[in-house]
Amino acid sequence: MGPELRHLRYLIAVAEHGNFTRAAEELRISQPTLSQQIKQLERVVGAQLLDRSGRGVRLTDAGEAYVHYARRALRDLAAADRAVLDVADLSRGSLRLAMTPTFTAYLIGPLVREMHTRHPGIALEVREMTQDRIEASLLADQIDLGIAFEGPHLPGVLAEALFTETLSLVVTAHGAGDAAERHGAEGTGTGTGTGTGTGAAGERRTLPVRSLADQQLALLSDDFVTRGHVDAYLAEHGVTPPIAVEANSIQALTEIVQRTPSLATVLPDAVTDDHPHLVPVALDPPLPSRGVTLLRRDSAYRSAAARAFVRLVRRVVEERGYAV
């Protein structure tokens, strides 16, 4: 008799925990049962897979090789299960999606609304992750698609360009006028955009970066990629504005700035699309833009739900006017 799926799961759990007791607790079986099942697997395989001689438990060389293929087998079987459940007419199915925190602030709402409206039978699992976790989760087949920034990416992760994200100073509508007067901002004369952060005749105001020297800011904390992006820009231009507030949530920043006209923040322009009381004010020179990409695992099975989502995200990006 060959190894069963439970044997593979048991071995992987012990390898990950390095301990029979914790692995047994996670698997919700007794430790003696777990130990017996591992020994049974070793008899079937004909090799010792675990080294039990030390204080902890670790894989032998044979165990390392075996676990590599055991993980792959479980991933392939999970993909096979999803393929069987996949229905081409999208009356049912599932999709596992992850994105970096920036996109949960302005993109996930429109995407889920459109997906649920068009395909209500598709169950969505949405996670917020850092970019490195998104790529690792794609490779481990824990998610189907990710939305993050352009490369470099891990081997085995494919990226498709979606749009270009621009960042600006974000203030209240009232604060935009005050900032323009205080710093002598000039209109761009383009008359384009959402109509926010504008002066006379629909001109969008532009502030010189040096004007931020005495502008109190509320910024994301330094565990966000966006904060590093902003800090690098300010350092390049020799500007050190007073940081009045740091927050680890974009939603918190939008609430703070919306209710405190004396404060400004730096966020993607798109965040203001769904916040009518906030407006973007362009800086001169402009903040560097960032390429946004759709990530997936190379050679991964692409379900009907995943294919539909890719089409939908491109449609939403186009409809919302995000530059490609």
ROLO-986288 format. One record per atom (N, C-alpha, C): y, z, x; residue number from 1. Coordinates in steps of 0.05 Angstrom, whole numbers, padded with zeros to 5 digits. Example, Ala and Ser with C-alpha at 12.3 -4.5 7.8 and 13.67 -1.06 7.14 Angstrom:
<atoms>
yy, zz, xx, n
-00114, 00156, 00264, 1
-00090, 00156, 00246, 1
-00066, 00156, 00264, 1
-00045, 00142, 00257, 2
-00021, 00143, 00273, 2
00001, 00157, 00258, 2
</atoms>
This chain:
<atoms>
yy, zz, xx, n
-00024, 00000, 00017, 1
00000, 00000, 00000, 1
00025, 00000, 00018, 1
00044, -00017, 00012, 2
00069, -00019, 00027, 2
00089, 00002, 00019, 2
00111, 00004, 00033, 3
00131, 00024, 00026, 3
00144, 00017, 00000, 3
00153, 00037, -00015, 4
00166, 00034, -00040, 4
00196, 00038, -00036, 4
00212, 00030, -00056, 5
00241, 00032, -00054, 5
00250, 00061, -00049, 5
00236, 00080, -00061, 6
00245, 00108, -00057, 6
00241, 00116, -00028, 6
00221, 00105, -00015, 7
00217, 00112, 00013, 7
00241, 00103, 00030, 7
00251, 00079, 00024, 8
00274, 00069, 00039, 8
00299, 00087, 00034, 8
00303, 00094, 00008, 9
00326, 00111, 00002, 9
00324, 00138, 00015, 9
00300, 00149, 00015, 10
00296, 00175, 00027, 10
00301, 00175, 00057, 10
00291, 00154, 00071, 11
00296, 00152, 00100, 11
00325, 00149, 00106, 11
00339, 00132, 00091, 12
00368, 00128, 00096, 12
00383, 00154, 00092, 12
00376, 00169, 00071, 13
00390, 00194, 00065, 13
00387, 00214, 00088, 13
00362, 00216, 00098, 14
00357, 00235, 00120, 14
00373, 00226, 00145, 14
00373, 00200, 00150, 15
00387, 00189, 00173, 15
00417, 00194, 00172, 15
00428, 00192, 00148, 16
00457, 00196, 00144, 16
00465, 00225, 00147, 16
00448, 00243, 00137, 17
00455, 00271, 00137, 17
00445, 00285, 00163, 17
00425, 00273, 00176, 18
00414, 00286, 00200, 18
00401, 00313, 00193, 18
00392, 00316, 00168, 19
00382, 00342, 00159, 19
00366, 00338, 00134, 19
00342, 00349, 00133, 20
00325, 00346, 00109, 20
00336, 00361, 00085, 20
00347, 00384, 00090, 21
00357, 00401, 00068, 21
00379, 00387, 00053, 21
00400, 00378, 00067, 22
00423, 00365, 00054, 22
00414, 00339, 00041, 22
00396, 00324, 00054, 23
00387, 00299, 00042, 23
00372, 00304, 00016, 23
00355, 00325, 00016, 24
00340, 00332, -00008, 24
00359, 00340, -00031, 24
00380, 00355, -00024, 25
00400, 00362, -00044, 25
00413, 00338, -00056, 25
00421, 00319, -00039, 26
00433, 00295, -00049, 26
00414, 00279, -00067, 26
00389, 00277, -00059, 27
00369, 00262, -00074, 27
00358, 00277, -00098, 27
00364, 00303, -00099, 28
00355, 00320, -00121, 28
00324, 00322, -00123, 28
00313, 00325, -00099, 29
00284, 00330, -00097, 29
00281, 00354, -00079, 29
00257, 00365, -00078, 30
00252, 00388, -00061, 30
00249, 00379, -00032, 30
00255, 00397, -00013, 31
00252, 00389, 00015, 31
00223, 00383, 00023, 31
00203, 00399, 00014, 32
00175, 00392, 00021, 32
00167, 00364, 00010, 32
00177, 00357, -00014, 33
00171, 00331, -00025, 33
00183, 00309, -00007, 33
00208, 00313, 00001, 34
00222, 00293, 00018, 34
00207, 00290, 00044, 34
00199, 00312, 00057, 35
00185, 00311, 00082, 35
00159, 00297, 00080, 35
00145, 00302, 00058, 36
00119, 00289, 00053, 36
00122, 00259, 00049, 36
00143, 00251, 00035, 37
00148, 00222, 00030, 37
00155, 00208, 00056, 37
00170, 00221, 00073, 38
00177, 00208, 00099, 38
00153, 00205, 00116, 38
00136, 00225, 00117, 39
00111, 00223, 00132, 39
00093, 00201, 00121, 39
00093, 00198, 00095, 40
00077, 00176, 00083, 40
00088, 00149, 00091, 40
00114, 00147, 00092, 41
00127, 00121, 00101, 41
00120, 00116, 00130, 41
00120, 00136, 00147, 42
00114, 00133, 00175, 42
00084, 00124, 00179, 42
00066, 00134, 00162, 43
00038, 00125, 00163, 43
00036, 00096, 00155, 43
00050, 00088, 00135, 44
00050, 00060, 00126, 44
00061, 00041, 00147, 44
00083, 00049, 00159, 45
00096, 00032, 00179, 45
00080, 00033, 00205, 45
00067, 00055, 00210, 46
00052, 00057, 00235, 46
00069, 00065, 00259, 46
00091, 00079, 00254, 47
00108, 00087, 00276, 47
00124, 00112, 00267, 47
00131, 00129, 00287, 48
00148, 00152, 00281, 48
00177, 00142, 00278, 48
00189, 00149, 00255, 49
00216, 00139, 00249, 49
00237, 00160, 00254, 49
00229, 00186, 00253, 50
00248, 00208, 00257, 50
00240, 00226, 00280, 50
00259, 00234, 00295, 51
00255, 00254, 00316, 51
00262, 00281, 00305, 51
00243, 00299, 00302, 52
00247, 00325, 00290, 52
00247, 00347, 00311, 52
00248, 00340, 00337, 53
00244, 00360, 00358, 53
00269, 00376, 00364, 53
00293, 00366, 00357, 54
00317, 00380, 00363, 54
00326, 00398, 00339, 54
00351, 00408, 00341, 55
00361, 00425, 00320, 55
00367, 00408, 00294, 55
00374, 00383, 00299, 56
00378, 00365, 00276, 56
00356, 00344, 00275, 56
00359, 00326, 00258, 57
00339, 00304, 00255, 57
00354, 00278, 00262, 57
00342, 00261, 00278, 58
00355, 00236, 00285, 58
00334, 00214, 00285, 58
00343, 00189, 00283, 59
00325, 00166, 00282, 59
00314, 00161, 00310, 59
00289, 00154, 00312, 60
00278, 00143, 00336, 60
00287, 00115, 00340, 60
00279, 00102, 00362, 61
00286, 00074, 00366, 61
00274, 00057, 00344, 61
00249, 00063, 00337, 62
00236, 00049, 00315, 62
00250, 00054, 00289, 62
00259, 00079, 00285, 63
00273, 00086, 00261, 63
00300, 00071, 00258, 63
00314, 00069, 00281, 64
00340, 00054, 00280, 64
00335, 00025, 00271, 64
00315, 00013, 00282, 65
00309, -00015, 00275, 65
00300, -00017, 00246, 65
00284, 00002, 00237, 66
00274, 00001, 00209, 66
00297, 00006, 00189, 66
00314, 00025, 00194, 67
00336, 00031, 00176, 67
00355, 00007, 00173, 67
00360, -00007, 00195, 68
00377, -00031, 00193, 68
00367, -00050, 00172, 68
00341, -00056, 00172, 69
00330, -00074, 00152, 69
00327, -00061, 00125, 69
00322, -00035, 00124, 70
00320, -00021, 00099, 70
00346, -00022, 00083, 70
00369, -00018, 00097, 71
00395, -00021, 00084, 71
00399, -00049, 00074, 71
00392, -00069, 00090, 72
00396, -00096, 00082, 72
00379, -00102, 00057, 72
00354, -00092, 00057, 73
00336, -00097, 00034, 73
00348, -00084, 00008, 73
00358, -00060, 00010, 74
00370, -00047, -00014, 74
00394, -00062, -00023, 74
00411, -00072, -00004, 75
00434, -00088, -00013, 75
00426, -00113, -00027, 75
00406, -00127, -00016, 76
00396, -00152, -00028, 76
00385, -00147, -00056, 76
00370, -00125, -00059, 77
00358, -00119, -00085, 77
00380, -00112, -00105, 77
00401, -00098, -00096, 78
00423, -00092, -00114, 78
00437, -00117, -00123, 78
00440, -00136, -00104, 79
00452, -00162, -00111, 79
00435, -00177, -00131, 79
00408, -00175, -00127, 80
00390, -00189, -00145, 80
00392, -00177, -00173, 80
00395, -00151, -00175, 81
00398, -00138, -00201, 81
00423, -00148, -00215, 81
00445, -00150, -00199, 82
00470, -00160, -00211, 82
00468, -00189, -00220, 82
00453, -00205, -00204, 83
00449, -00233, -00211, 83
00434, -00237, -00237, 83
00414, -00220, -00241, 84
00399, -00221, -00266, 84
00416, -00214, -00290, 84
00434, -00194, -00286, 85
00451, -00185, -00308, 85
00475, -00204, -00312, 85
00481, -00220, -00292, 86
00504, -00237, -00294, 86
00500, -00258, -00316, 86
00520, -00261, -00332, 87
00519, -00281, -00354, 87
00542, -00301, -00350, 87
00535, -00326, -00349, 88
00554, -00347, -00343, 88
00577, -00348, -00363, 88
00572, -00340, -00388, 89
00594, -00342, -00408, 89
00612, -00318, -00407, 89
00607, -00299, -00389, 90
00623, -00276, -00385, 90
00625, -00257, -00409, 90
00604, -00258, -00426, 91
00604, -00240, -00448, 91
00597, -00211, -00439, 91
00585, -00209, -00415, 92
00580, -00183, -00403, 92
00578, -00187, -00373, 92
00578, -00166, -00358, 93
00577, -00167, -00329, 93
00594, -00144, -00317, 93
00597, -00144, -00291, 94
00612, -00123, -00278, 94
00626, -00134, -00253, 94
00647, -00120, -00245, 95
00661, -00128, -00221, 95
00672, -00103, -00207, 95
00667, -00102, -00181, 96
00676, -00079, -00165, 96
00699, -00088, -00147, 96
00723, -00077, -00152, 97
00747, -00087, -00139, 97
00760, -00064, -00124, 97
00771, -00070, -00101, 98
00787, -00050, -00086, 98
00813, -00062, -00076, 98
00833, -00046, -00073, 99
00859, -00056, -00062, 99
00873, -00033, -00048, 99
00892, -00041, -00031, 100
00907, -00021, -00017, 100
00928, -00009, -00036, 100
00939, 00015, -00030, 101
00957, 00028, -00049, 101
00981, 00012, -00058, 101
00992, -00005, -00041, 102
01015, -00021, -00049, 102
01009, -00037, -00074, 102
00986, -00049, -00076, 103
00980, -00067, -00099, 103
00974, -00052, -00125, 103
00966, -00027, -00122, 104
00961, -00011, -00147, 104
00988, -00005, -00160, 104
01010, -00008, -00145, 105
01036, -00002, -00157, 105
01047, -00025, -00174, 105
01039, -00050, -00169, 106
01051, -00072, -00184, 106
01032, -00094, -00192, 106
01008, -00095, -00180, 107
00990, -00118, -00185, 107
00966, -00111, -00203, 107
00956, -00087, -00200, 108
00931, -00081, -00214, 108
00935, -00080, -00244, 108
00958, -00071, -00254, 109
00963, -00070, -00283, 109
00961, -00098, -00296, 109
00977, -00117, -00286, 110
00975, -00144, -00297, 110
00947, -00157, -00295, 110
00933, -00152, -00272, 111
00907, -00163, -00268, 111
00887, -00152, -00288, 111
00886, -00126, -00291, 112
00867, -00114, -00310, 112
00873, -00122, -00338, 112
00899, -00123, -00345, 113
00906, -00131, -00372, 113
00896, -00159, -00378, 113
00900, -00178, -00360, 114
00891, -00205, -00364, 114
00861, -00207, -00365, 114
00848, -00193, -00346, 115
00818, -00194, -00345, 115
00806, -00182, -00371, 115
00817, -00160, -00379, 116
00805, -00147, -00403, 116
00811, -00163, -00428, 116
00834, -00176, -00429, 117
00841, -00192, -00452, 117
00823, -00217, -00454, 117
00819, -00230, -00432, 118
00803, -00254, -00431, 118
00773, -00249, -00432, 118
00764, -00228, -00418, 119
00736, -00222, -00416, 119
00730, -00193, -00421, 119
00732, -00184, -00446, 120
00729, -00155, -00451, 120
00701, -00144, -00446, 120
00682, -00162, -00443, 121
00654, -00152, -00438, 121
00649, -00146, -00408, 121
00668, -00152, -00391, 122
00665, -00147, -00362, 122
00674, -00119, -00356, 122
00656, -00103, -00345, 123
00663, -00076, -00337, 123
00676, -00076, -00309, 123
00700, -00065, -00306, 124
00714, -00065, -00281, 124
00713, -00038, -00268, 124
00707, -00038, -00242, 125
00709, -00013, -00226, 125
00730, -00018, -00205, 125
00752, -00004, -00207, 126
00775, -00008, -00189, 126
00779, 00016, -00171, 126
00781, 00011, -00145, 127
00785, 00033, -00126, 127
00809, 00027, -00109, 127
00823, 00049, -00101, 128
00845, 00047, -00082, 128
00835, 00056, -00055, 128
00838, 00039, -00035, 129
00828, 00045, -00008, 129
00847, 00035, 00014, 129
00843, 00046, 00037, 130
00856, 00035, 00061, 130
00843, 00008, 00067, 130
00856, -00009, 00082, 131
00845, -00035, 00088, 131
00819, -00034, 00104, 131
00817, -00015, 00123, 132
00793, -00014, 00139, 132
00769, -00005, 00122, 132
00774, 00012, 00102, 133
00753, 00020, 00084, 133
00745, -00002, 00065, 133
00764, -00018, 00057, 134
00758, -00041, 00040, 134
00738, -00060, 00054, 134
00745, -00066, 00079, 135
00728, -00085, 00094, 135
00700, -00073, 00099, 135
00699, -00047, 00106, 136
00673, -00035, 00111, 136
00657, -00034, 00085, 136
00670, -00030, 00062, 137
00656, -00029, 00036, 137
00646, -00056, 00028, 137
00661, -00077, 00035, 138
00652, -00104, 00030, 138
00626, -00110, 00045, 138
00626, -00103, 00071, 139
00603, -00108, 00088, 139
00579, -00092, 00079, 139
00584, -00069, 00067, 140
00562, -00052, 00058, 140
00554, -00059, 00029, 140
00566, -00079, 00017, 141
00561, -00088, -00010, 141
00567, -00066, -00030, 141
00587, -00050, -00025, 142
00595, -00029, -00044, 142
00617, -00039, -00063, 142
00630, -00060, -00056, 143
00650, -00073, -00073, 143
00646, -00103, -00071, 143
00657, -00118, -00091, 144
00654, -00147, -00092, 144
00678, -00161, -00080, 144
00702, -00151, -00085, 145
00727, -00164, -00076, 145
00747, -00143, -00068, 145
00765, -00151, -00050, 146
00786, -00133, -00042, 146
00812, -00148, -00040, 146
00835, -00134, -00044, 147
00861, -00146, -00041, 147
00876, -00130, -00020, 147
00884, -00143, 00002, 148
00896, -00128, 00024, 148
00914, -00148, 00039, 148
00922, -00140, 00064, 149
00940, -00157, 00079, 149
00924, -00175, 00099, 149
00937, -00196, 00108, 150
00924, -00215, 00126, 150
00916, -00202, 00152, 150
00896, -00213, 00166, 151
00881, -00204, 00189, 151
00895, -00190, 00211, 151
00880, -00185, 00232, 152
00852, -00194, 00236, 152
00832, -00178, 00219, 152
00810, -00191, 00213, 153
00790, -00178, 00196, 153
00763, -00174, 00211, 153
00747, -00156, 00200, 154
00721, -00152, 00212, 154
00703, -00176, 00210, 154
00686, -00181, 00230, 155
00667, -00203, 00228, 155
00650, -00201, 00202, 155
00648, -00223, 00188, 156
00633, -00223, 00163, 156
00650, -00220, 00138, 156
00676, -00215, 00142, 157
00695, -00213, 00120, 157
00712, -00239, 00119, 157
00712, -00252, 00096, 158
00727, -00276, 00092, 158
00753, -00270, 00077, 158
00775, -00283, 00085, 159
00801, -00278, 00072, 159
00812, -00304, 00062, 159
00822, -00303, 00037, 160
00836, -00326, 00025, 160
00865, -00318, 00019, 160
00884, -00334, 00028, 161
00912, -00327, 00024, 161
00919, -00327, -00006, 161
00934, -00307, -00015, 162
00943, -00306, -00043, 162
00973, -00311, -00046, 162
00989, -00294, -00032, 163
01018, -00297, -00034, 163
01031, -00282, -00011, 163
01057, -00285, -00009, 164
01072, -00271, 00011, 164
01088, -00249, -00001, 164
01085, -00225, 00009, 165
01099, -00201, -00002, 165
01124, -00197, 00014, 165
01147, -00195, 00000, 166
01172, -00189, 00013, 166
01181, -00160, 00007, 166
01194, -00147, 00026, 167
01204, -00120, 00022, 167
01234, -00120, 00023, 167
01246, -00101, 00008, 168
01274, -00098, 00007, 168
01281, -00068, 00004, 168
01307, -00063, 00007, 169
01317, -00037, -00001, 169
01316, -00035, -00031, 169
01305, -00014, -00042, 170
01302, -00011, -00071, 170
01319, 00013, -00080, 170
01337, 00008, -00099, 171
01355, 00028, -00109, 171
01356, 00027, -00139, 171
01371, 00047, -00152, 172
01376, 00045, -00180, 172
01395, 00022, -00186, 172
01396, 00013, -00210, 173
01415, -00008, -00217, 173
01443, 00001, -00212, 173
01449, 00026, -00218, 174
01476, 00038, -00212, 174
01481, 00040, -00182, 174
01460, 00048, -00168, 175
01462, 00051, -00139, 175
01467, 00025, -00125, 175
01457, 00003, -00136, 176
01461, -00023, -00123, 176
01491, -00030, -00121, 176
01505, -00025, -00143, 177
01534, -00030, -00143, 177
01549, -00012, -00124, 177
01541, 00013, -00123, 178
01554, 00032, -00105, 178
01550, 00024, -00076, 178
01525, 00016, -00070, 179
01519, 00008, -00042, 179
01534, -00017, -00034, 179
01537, -00035, -00053, 180
01551, -00060, -00047, 180
01581, -00054, -00040, 180
01593, -00036, -00056, 181
01621, -00030, -00052, 181
01624, -00014, -00026, 181
01606, 00005, -00021, 182
01609, 00023, 00002, 182
01606, 00008, 00028, 182
01588, -00012, 00029, 183
01582, -00025, 00054, 183
01593, -00054, 00055, 183
01608, -00062, 00034, 184
01619, -00088, 00034, 184
01598, -00110, 00034, 184
01577, -00106, 00017, 185
01556, -00126, 00016, 185
01566, -00152, 00005, 185
01554, -00174, 00014, 186
01561, -00200, 00005, 186
01539, -00212, -00012, 186
01548, -00229, -00032, 187
01528, -00243, -00048, 187
01516, -00266, -00033, 187
01491, -00272, -00041, 188
01478, -00294, -00027, 188
01487, -00321, -00038, 188
01497, -00320, -00063, 189
01505, -00345, -00076, 189
01483, -00362, -00086, 189
01459, -00352, -00085, 190
01436, -00368, -00094, 190
01432, -00367, -00124, 190
01438, -00344, -00136, 191
01434, -00341, -00165, 191
01405, -00341, -00172, 191
01387, -00336, -00153, 192
01359, -00337, -00159, 192
01348, -00309, -00161, 192
01321, -00308, -00167, 193
01308, -00282, -00168, 193
01306, -00271, -00196, 193
01302, -00245, -00199, 194
01298, -00233, -00225, 194
01325, -00226, -00239, 194
01347, -00229, -00225, 195
01372, -00223, -00236, 195
01380, -00194, -00230, 195
01365, -00180, -00214, 196
01371, -00152, -00207, 196
01383, -00151, -00179, 196
01397, -00129, -00174, 197
01410, -00126, -00148, 197
01431, -00148, -00144, 197
01445, -00155, -00165, 198
01464, -00178, -00163, 198
01492, -00169, -00166, 198
01510, -00187, -00158, 199
01538, -00183, -00161, 199
01549, -00202, -00181, 199
01574, -00211, -00178, 200
01586, -00229, -00196, 200
01571, -00256, -00196, 200
01571, -00269, -00219, 201
01559, -00295, -00222, 201
01530, -00295, -00214, 201
01516, -00272, -00218, 202
01487, -00272, -00213, 202
01480, -00273, -00184, 202
01499, -00267, -00166, 203
01493, -00268, -00137, 203
01478, -00243, -00129, 203
01456, -00246, -00115, 204
01441, -00223, -00105, 204
01455, -00212, -00080, 204
01460, -00186, -00080, 205
01474, -00173, -00058, 205
01456, -00171, -00034, 205
01469, -00172, -00011, 206
01455, -00169, 00015, 206
01470, -00148, 00031, 206
01455, -00129, 00042, 207
01467, -00108, 00059, 207
01460, -00112, 00088, 207
01478, -00109, 00106, 208
01471, -00110, 00134, 208
01454, -00085, 00141, 208
01434, -00089, 00158, 209
01416, -00067, 00165, 209
01431, -00043, 00176, 209
01453, -00048, 00190, 210
01468, -00025, 00202, 210
01479, -00006, 00181, 210
01482, -00016, 00156, 211
01492, 00001, 00134, 211
01473, 00024, 00127, 211
01448, 00021, 00136, 212
01428, 00042, 00130, 212
01431, 00067, 00147, 212
01449, 00065, 00167, 213
01452, 00088, 00185, 213
01460, 00113, 00171, 213
01476, 00110, 00149, 214
01484, 00134, 00134, 214
01474, 00134, 00106, 214
01452, 00119, 00101, 215
01440, 00118, 00074, 215
01415, 00136, 00074, 215
01415, 00156, 00057, 216
01392, 00174, 00055, 216
01369, 00158, 00042, 216
01345, 00160, 00054, 217
01322, 00145, 00045, 217
01300, 00164, 00035, 217
01285, 00154, 00016, 218
01259, 00166, 00008, 218
01238, 00146, 00015, 218
01220, 00153, 00033, 219
01201, 00133, 00043, 219
01172, 00143, 00040, 219
01153, 00124, 00041, 220
01125, 00131, 00041, 220
01119, 00147, 00067, 220
01099, 00164, 00066, 221
01091, 00179, 00089, 221
01078, 00161, 00110, 221
01075, 00171, 00134, 222
01067, 00153, 00156, 222
01037, 00146, 00156, 222
01022, 00155, 00135, 223
00994, 00146, 00133, 223
00992, 00120, 00117, 223
01015, 00109, 00109, 224
01016, 00083, 00096, 224
01023, 00061, 00116, 224
01010, 00038, 00114, 225
01016, 00016, 00132, 225
01045, 00007, 00127, 225
01054, 00008, 00102, 226
01082, 00000, 00096, 226
01102, 00017, 00111, 226
01097, 00043, 00114, 227
01116, 00060, 00129, 227
01118, 00050, 00158, 227
01096, 00044, 00170, 228
01096, 00033, 00198, 228
01112, 00008, 00199, 228
01109, -00009, 00179, 229
01124, -00034, 00178, 229
01154, -00029, 00177, 229
01162, -00010, 00160, 230
01190, -00003, 00157, 230
01201, 00009, 00183, 230
01186, 00028, 00194, 231
01195, 00042, 00219, 231
01199, 00022, 00242, 231
01181, 00003, 00244, 232
01183, -00017, 00266, 232
01208, -00034, 00262, 232
01214, -00041, 00237, 233
01238, -00057, 00231, 233
01264, -00042, 00238, 233
01265, -00017, 00230, 234
01289, -00001, 00236, 234
01292, 00003, 00266, 234
01270, 00009, 00280, 235
01271, 00013, 00309, 235
01281, -00012, 00323, 235
01271, -00035, 00314, 236
01279, -00061, 00326, 236
01309, -00065, 00325, 236
01321, -00055, 00303, 237
01350, -00060, 00300, 237
01367, -00035, 00307, 237
01354, -00015, 00318, 238
01368, 00008, 00328, 238
01382, 00025, 00307, 238
01369, 00027, 00283, 239
01381, 00042, 00261, 239
01363, 00066, 00256, 239
01375, 00090, 00253, 240
01360, 00114, 00247, 240
01371, 00128, 00222, 240
01364, 00119, 00199, 241
01375, 00131, 00174, 241
01363, 00159, 00169, 241
01378, 00176, 00155, 242
01367, 00202, 00148, 242
01345, 00200, 00128, 242
01322, 00212, 00134, 243
01299, 00211, 00115, 243
01300, 00237, 00098, 243
01308, 00235, 00073, 244
01311, 00258, 00056, 244
01285, 00266, 00043, 244
01268, 00246, 00037, 245
01243, 00251, 00023, 245
01221, 00234, 00035, 245
01197, 00245, 00038, 246
01173, 00230, 00045, 246
01152, 00236, 00023, 246
01139, 00215, 00014, 247
01119, 00218, -00007, 247
01094, 00202, -00001, 247
01071, 00211, -00011, 248
01046, 00196, -00006, 248
01038, 00180, -00032, 248
01058, 00173, -00048, 249
01053, 00158, -00072, 249
01076, 00140, -00078, 249
01070, 00115, -00083, 250
01092, 00096, -00091, 250
01103, 00103, -00118, 250
01086, 00113, -00136, 251
01096, 00121, -00162, 251
01116, 00144, -00159, 251
01110, 00163, -00141, 252
01129, 00185, -00137, 252
01155, 00175, -00127, 252
01155, 00156, -00108, 253
01180, 00145, -00097, 253
01197, 00131, -00119, 253
01184, 00115, -00136, 254
01199, 00101, -00157, 254
01212, 00121, -00176, 254
01197, 00143, -00182, 255
01209, 00163, -00200, 255
01232, 00177, -00186, 255
01229, 00184, -00161, 256
01250, 00198, -00146, 256
01275, 00181, -00145, 256
01273, 00157, -00136, 257
01296, 00139, -00133, 257
01309, 00133, -00160, 257
01293, 00129, -00180, 258
01303, 00123, -00206, 258
01321, 00145, -00217, 258
01314, 00170, -00210, 259
01328, 00193, -00221, 259
01349, 00204, -00201, 259
01350, 00193, -00177, 260
01368, 00203, -00157, 260
01383, 00180, -00145, 260
01406, 00171, -00157, 261
01420, 00147, -00148, 261
01429, 00148, -00119, 261
01432, 00171, -00108, 262
01442, 00172, -00080, 262
01420, 00165, -00060, 262
01395, 00164, -00069, 263
01373, 00157, -00052, 263
01364, 00128, -00055, 263
01354, 00116, -00034, 264
01343, 00089, -00034, 264
01315, 00091, -00021, 264
01299, 00071, -00026, 265
01273, 00069, -00013, 265
01269, 00040, -00003, 265
01247, 00036, 00011, 266
01240, 00008, 00019, 266
01212, 00003, 00009, 266
01210, -00017, -00009, 267
01185, -00023, -00021, 267
01184, -00054, -00026, 267
01160, -00064, -00033, 268
01158, -00092, -00040, 268
01177, -00098, -00064, 268
01190, -00121, -00063, 269
01207, -00129, -00086, 269
01192, -00128, -00112, 269
01167, -00135, -00112, 270
01151, -00138, -00136, 270
01149, -00111, -00151, 270
01152, -00089, -00137, 271
01150, -00063, -00151, 271
01171, -00061, -00172, 271
01194, -00074, -00168, 272
01216, -00072, -00188, 272
01212, -00089, -00213, 272
01192, -00107, -00212, 273
01187, -00124, -00236, 273
01182, -00108, -00261, 273
01168, -00086, -00259, 274
01161, -00070, -00282, 274
01177, -00044, -00283, 274
01199, -00043, -00268, 275
01216, -00019, -00268, 275
01245, -00029, -00272, 275
01254, -00033, -00297, 276
01280, -00045, -00302, 276
01303, -00029, -00291, 276
01299, -00004, -00285, 277
01321, 00013, -00275, 277
01323, 00012, -00244, 277
01305, -00003, -00232, 278
01305, -00006, -00203, 278
01311, -00035, -00195, 278
01326, -00039, -00173, 279
01332, -00066, -00165, 279
01328, -00068, -00135, 279
01319, -00092, -00125, 280
01317, -00097, -00097, 280
01343, -00107, -00085, 280
01350, -00097, -00062, 281
01374, -00106, -00048, 281
01365, -00116, -00021, 281
01369, -00142, -00016, 282
01360, -00154, 00009, 282
01376, -00143, 00033, 282
01362, -00141, 00055, 283
01375, -00132, 00080, 283
01379, -00155, 00099, 283
01399, -00154, 00116, 284
01405, -00175, 00135, 284
01405, -00162, 00163, 284
01387, -00171, 00181, 285
01366, -00191, 00176, 285
01344, -00180, 00158, 285
01329, -00197, 00145, 286
01309, -00188, 00125, 286
01286, -00174, 00138, 286
01274, -00157, 00123, 287
01249, -00144, 00131, 287
01227, -00166, 00134, 287
01210, -00164, 00154, 288
01189, -00184, 00157, 288
01170, -00184, 00132, 288
01163, -00207, 00123, 289
01145, -00209, 00100, 289
01116, -00205, 00109, 289
01098, -00202, 00090, 290
01070, -00197, 00096, 290
01052, -00215, 00079, 290
01032, -00227, 00091, 291
01014, -00244, 00076, 291
00993, -00227, 00062, 291
00989, -00233, 00036, 292
00969, -00218, 00020, 292
00944, -00236, 00017, 292
00921, -00224, 00020, 293
00896, -00239, 00020, 293
00876, -00227, 00001, 293
00859, -00244, -00009, 294
00835, -00236, -00025, 294
00811, -00236, -00005, 294
00798, -00213, -00004, 295
00776, -00209, 00015, 295
00749, -00209, 00001, 295
00729, -00220, 00014, 296
00702, -00219, 00004, 296
00683, -00220, 00028, 296
00658, -00213, 00024, 297
00638, -00214, 00045, 297
00627, -00242, 00047, 297
00625, -00252, 00072, 298
00614, -00278, 00077, 298
00585, -00279, 00067, 298
00578, -00301, 00053, 299
00551, -00306, 00043, 299
00543, -00287, 00021, 299
00561, -00270, 00011, 300
00554, -00252, -00011, 300
00550, -00268, -00037, 300
00534, -00258, -00055, 301
00530, -00270, -00081, 301
00556, -00268, -00097, 301
00565, -00290, -00108, 302
00590, -00290, -00124, 302
00583, -00292, -00153, 302
00586, -00271, -00167, 303
00580, -00270, -00196, 303
00600, -00286, -00212, 303
00592, -00292, -00237, 304
00611, -00306, -00254, 304
00636, -00289, -00258, 304
00633, -00263, -00259, 305
00657, -00245, -00262, 305
00675, -00248, -00238, 305
00663, -00248, -00214, 306
00680, -00251, -00190, 306
00694, -00277, -00189, 306
00680, -00299, -00196, 307
00693, -00325, -00196, 307
00716, -00326, -00216, 307
00712, -00314, -00240, 308
00733, -00314, -00260, 308
00756, -00298, -00251, 308
00751, -00276, -00237, 309
00773, -00259, -00227, 309
00790, -00274, -00206, 309
00777, -00288, -00189, 310
00792, -00304, -00168, 310
00810, -00324, -00182, 310
00801, -00337, -00202, 311
00818, -00356, -00217, 311
00841, -00342, -00230, 311
00835, -00319, -00242, 312
00855, -00304, -00256, 312
00877, -00293, -00238, 312
00869, -00282, -00215, 313
00889, -00270, -00197, 313
00908, -00292, -00187, 313
00898, -00316, -00182, 314
00916, -00337, -00174, 314
00935, -00345, -00196, 314
00926, -00344, -00221, 315
00943, -00351, -00244, 315
00965, -00330, -00247, 315
00957, -00304, -00245, 316
00977, -00282, -00248, 316
00998, -00284, -00226, 316
00989, -00289, -00202, 317
01008, -00291, -00179, 317
01028, -00313, -00184, 317
01018, -00336, -00194, 318
01036, -00359, -00200, 318
01055, -00352, -00223, 318
01045, -00340, -00244, 319
01061, -00334, -00267, 319
01083, -00313, -00261, 319
01077, -00295, -00243, 320
01097, -00274, -00236, 320
01116, -00284, -00214, 320
01112, -00309, -00205, 321
01131, -00321, -00186, 321
01130, -00311, -00158, 321
01107, -00300, -00150, 322
01104, -00291, -00122, 322
01101, -00315, -00104, 322
01116, -00315, -00082, 323
01116, -00338, -00064, 323
01089, -00340, -00050, 323
01079, -00365, -00048, 324
01054, -00370, -00035, 324
01059, -00372, -00005, 324
</atoms>
